[in-house]
């Protein structure tokens, strides 16, 4: 069976897999492709790697609503555009929490857990699109794409059939940011931090073909034994869940 590296080839930028970590506090989480390290120097803000999370057989990085990891790297500058796929093991919050984001302090693009009901892709202008699929079941994959001020969310069933698509076009001007956060919108914002756990997180180039993203989402579904999935949607025109969920998203500048 093909690996993620074989599926995405030179389009793969980073893949953080909780299976690479030992159980205990996570001060650094290094990706397998370019050795990009998500880090947290403050002990009290470090998430925890839990082995055999919820008897799944897989490690997961668990955030308690106060913890986060971050990296400042030109390799991840938002202006270059990226596809993001997050494998979610659990969402414990009953209020909206940020799973990951790019942030400058005044502008942001983020993927958030909308109170354990659905996922939301949101920009700093206040525009947010909920997944058309309400994620009340335990397994699903949700897709997000951002390109030149457009946000799109699509849901596909486990057979790869398109169920519905939501698109918004008035999202403002794309911005540049080297700062990427996991578990929060930015370091100075203590509210809406992620309360849940992640099996892994993948970033690929904006130019990655749709079929590769679909294959990568399917690979992560199989890798972490996720039943249902919603692979990468097509590009915008003009240019949700609980335990063991898989979410695919794109930020393209």
C-alpha positions as CSV (number, residue, x, y, z in Angstrom):
1,X,0.0,0.0,0.0
2,X,1.3,3.5,-0.9
3,X,2.6,5.7,1.9
4,X,1.6,9.4,2.3
5,X,5.0,10.4,1.0
6,X,4.4,8.3,-2.2
7,X,0.8,9.6,-2.6
8,X,1.8,13.3,-2.3
9,X,5.3,13.0,-3.6
10,X,7.0,16.5,-3.7
11,X,3.7,18.2,-2.8
12,X,4.1,17.0,0.9
13,X,5.3,19.7,3.2
14,X,4.9,18.2,6.6
15,X,3.3,15.3,8.4
16,X,3.1,15.3,12.2
17,X,2.1,11.8,13.5
18,X,1.4,11.2,17.1
19,X,2.8,7.7,16.7
20,X,6.3,9.3,16.6
21,X,5.9,10.6,20.2
22,X,6.4,8.9,23.5
23,X,3.6,9.1,26.1
24,X,3.8,12.2,28.3
25,X,4.1,16.0,27.9
26,X,4.8,17.2,24.4
27,X,7.4,20.1,24.3
28,X,8.2,19.4,20.6
29,X,6.4,17.5,17.8
30,X,8.6,17.1,14.7
31,X,7.2,16.3,11.3
32,X,8.4,13.5,9.1
33,X,9.1,15.4,5.9
34,X,11.1,18.6,6.6
35,X,11.8,18.3,10.4
36,X,9.5,21.2,11.2
37,X,8.9,21.2,14.9
38,X,5.7,22.4,16.5
39,X,6.9,23.5,20.0
40,X,5.9,24.6,23.4
41,X,8.5,25.7,25.9
42,X,6.1,26.4,28.8
43,X,5.5,23.2,30.7
44,X,2.0,24.2,31.8
45,X,1.0,24.9,28.2
46,X,2.2,21.6,26.8
47,X,-0.4,19.0,25.6
48,X,0.1,15.3,26.4
49,X,0.7,12.4,24.2
50,X,-1.6,9.5,25.3
51,X,-0.7,6.0,24.2
52,X,-3.6,3.8,23.0
53,X,-6.0,6.8,23.1
54,X,-9.5,5.8,24.1
55,X,-8.4,2.1,23.4
56,X,-8.0,3.0,19.7
57,X,-4.6,1.4,19.4
58,X,-3.1,4.7,18.4
59,X,-1.2,7.5,20.1
60,X,-3.0,10.9,20.2
61,X,-1.9,14.4,21.3
62,X,-4.5,15.6,23.8
63,X,-5.2,19.2,24.4
64,X,-7.2,20.3,27.5
65,X,-8.5,23.7,26.4
66,X,-5.5,25.6,27.7
67,X,-2.6,24.1,25.8
68,X,-1.1,24.7,22.3
69,X,1.9,24.2,20.0
70,X,3.2,26.6,17.4
71,X,5.9,27.1,14.8
72,X,7.2,30.2,13.1
73,X,8.6,29.1,9.7
74,X,8.9,30.7,6.3
75,X,8.2,27.2,4.9
76,X,4.7,27.5,6.2
77,X,4.0,31.1,5.2
78,X,0.2,31.3,4.5
79,X,0.7,33.5,1.4
80,X,2.3,30.4,-0.4
81,X,-1.0,28.5,0.1
82,X,-1.4,25.1,1.6
83,X,-3.7,22.1,1.9
84,X,-4.2,21.1,5.6
85,X,-5.5,17.7,6.7
86,X,-6.1,17.1,10.4
87,X,-6.8,13.7,11.9
88,X,-9.0,14.3,14.9
89,X,-9.2,11.7,17.6
90,X,-11.6,13.4,20.0
91,X,-13.5,16.7,20.5
92,X,-14.4,17.2,24.1
93,X,-15.5,20.8,24.1
94,X,-19.2,21.9,24.2
95,X,-18.1,25.5,23.2
96,X,-16.3,26.4,19.9
97,X,-12.5,25.8,20.1
98,X,-9.7,26.4,17.6
99,X,-8.0,23.3,16.2
100,X,-5.4,25.1,14.1
101,X,-4.8,28.5,12.5
102,X,-2.5,31.0,10.8
103,X,-2.5,34.3,12.8
104,X,-0.8,37.7,12.7
105,X,-2.5,39.1,15.8
106,X,-4.9,41.1,13.7
107,X,-5.8,38.6,10.9
108,X,-6.3,34.9,10.9
109,X,-7.6,31.9,9.1
110,X,-8.6,29.1,11.3
111,X,-10.3,25.7,11.5
112,X,-12.4,25.3,14.5
113,X,-14.6,22.7,16.3
114,X,-17.9,24.4,16.5
115,X,-18.9,23.1,19.9
116,X,-18.7,19.4,19.2
117,X,-21.5,19.7,16.6
118,X,-19.8,20.7,13.4
119,X,-16.6,22.2,12.0
120,X,-16.2,25.8,10.9
121,X,-13.7,27.4,8.6
122,X,-13.4,31.1,9.6
123,X,-11.4,34.2,8.7
124,X,-10.7,37.3,10.7
125,X,-13.4,39.3,8.9
126,X,-15.9,37.2,10.9
127,X,-17.0,35.1,8.0
128,X,-17.4,31.4,8.9
129,X,-18.9,28.5,7.1
130,X,-20.2,25.5,9.1
131,X,-19.8,22.1,7.6
132,X,-23.0,21.1,5.9
133,X,-22.6,17.8,7.8
134,X,-23.4,18.1,11.5
135,X,-20.9,15.8,13.2
136,X,-23.1,14.2,15.9
137,X,-21.8,10.7,15.0
138,X,-18.3,9.5,16.0
139,X,-16.6,9.2,12.6
140,X,-16.4,11.7,9.7
141,X,-14.1,13.6,7.4
142,X,-14.7,17.3,6.5
143,X,-13.0,19.3,3.8
144,X,-12.0,23.0,3.7
145,X,-10.4,25.1,1.0
146,X,-9.3,28.7,1.0
147,X,-8.2,30.5,-2.1
148,X,-7.9,34.2,-3.0
149,X,-10.5,35.3,-0.5
150,X,-12.9,32.4,-1.1
151,X,-13.9,29.7,1.4
152,X,-15.4,26.4,0.5
153,X,-16.6,23.4,2.4
154,X,-17.7,20.1,0.9
155,X,-18.9,16.8,2.4
156,X,-18.5,13.4,0.7
157,X,-19.7,10.1,1.9
158,X,-17.5,7.0,2.4
159,X,-18.1,6.0,-1.2
160,X,-16.7,9.3,-2.4
161,X,-20.0,10.7,-3.5
162,X,-20.5,14.5,-3.1
163,X,-23.3,15.2,-0.7
164,X,-23.3,19.0,-0.5
165,X,-21.1,22.0,-0.9
166,X,-21.1,25.5,0.7
167,X,-19.1,28.4,-0.7
168,X,-18.6,32.0,0.4
169,X,-16.7,34.5,-1.6
170,X,-16.5,37.8,0.4
171,X,-13.7,36.9,2.8
172,X,-11.3,39.9,2.4
173,X,-7.7,39.9,1.2
174,X,-5.5,36.9,1.8
175,X,-2.6,37.7,4.2
176,X,1.0,36.6,4.9
177,X,1.9,34.8,8.1
178,X,4.8,32.5,9.1
179,X,3.1,31.6,12.4
180,X,1.1,28.4,12.5
181,X,-0.7,27.3,15.6
182,X,-2.2,24.0,16.7
183,X,-4.6,24.2,19.6
184,X,-5.2,27.9,19.6
185,X,-5.9,30.9,17.3
186,X,-2.8,32.7,18.6
187,X,-0.5,32.6,21.6
188,X,-2.1,35.6,23.4
189,X,-5.7,34.3,23.1
190,X,-6.6,31.9,26.0
191,X,-10.2,31.5,25.0
192,X,-11.4,29.0,22.4
193,X,-8.3,26.8,22.7
194,X,-8.8,23.2,21.5
195,X,-10.3,20.7,23.9
196,X,-9.7,17.4,22.2
197,X,-7.0,15.2,20.7
198,X,-5.2,14.7,17.4
199,X,-3.8,11.6,15.8
200,X,-1.9,13.6,13.2
201,X,-1.7,16.7,11.0
202,X,-0.6,17.0,7.4
203,X,0.3,20.0,5.2
204,X,0.8,19.9,1.4
205,X,1.3,22.5,-1.3
206,X,-1.5,24.6,-2.7
207,X,-0.9,23.1,-6.1
208,X,-1.5,19.6,-4.9
209,X,-4.0,17.9,-7.4
210,X,-7.4,17.0,-5.9
211,X,-6.9,13.3,-6.6
212,X,-3.8,13.3,-4.4
213,X,-5.6,15.0,-1.5
214,X,-8.5,12.6,-1.8
215,X,-6.0,9.7,-1.7
216,X,-4.1,11.2,1.2
217,X,-7.4,11.7,3.2
218,X,-8.3,8.1,2.5
219,X,-4.8,7.0,3.6
220,X,-5.2,8.8,6.9
221,X,-8.6,7.3,7.3
222,X,-7.0,3.8,6.9
223,X,-3.9,4.7,8.9
224,X,-6.0,5.6,12.0
225,X,-8.9,3.2,11.4
226,X,-11.5,5.9,10.7
227,X,-14.7,4.6,9.1
228,X,-16.2,7.6,7.2
229,X,-14.4,10.3,5.4
230,X,-14.9,13.5,3.3
231,X,-11.9,14.0,1.0
232,X,-10.7,17.2,-0.6
233,X,-13.2,19.2,-2.6
234,X,-12.5,20.8,-6.0
235,X,-11.1,24.4,-6.1
236,X,-13.6,27.2,-5.6
237,X,-14.8,28.8,-8.9
238,X,-13.0,32.1,-9.7
239,X,-10.0,31.4,-8.4
240,X,-18.0,18.0,11.3
241,X,-18.1,14.7,14.7
242,X,-16.5,13.3,17.7
243,X,-14.0,10.6,18.3
244,X,-11.8,9.3,15.5
245,X,-12.9,11.9,13.0
246,X,-10.8,12.9,10.0
247,X,-10.9,16.5,8.7
248,X,-9.3,17.7,5.5
249,X,-8.8,21.4,4.8
250,X,-7.1,23.9,2.5
251,X,-5.7,27.3,2.9
252,X,-4.6,28.7,-0.4
253,X,-3.4,32.2,-0.9
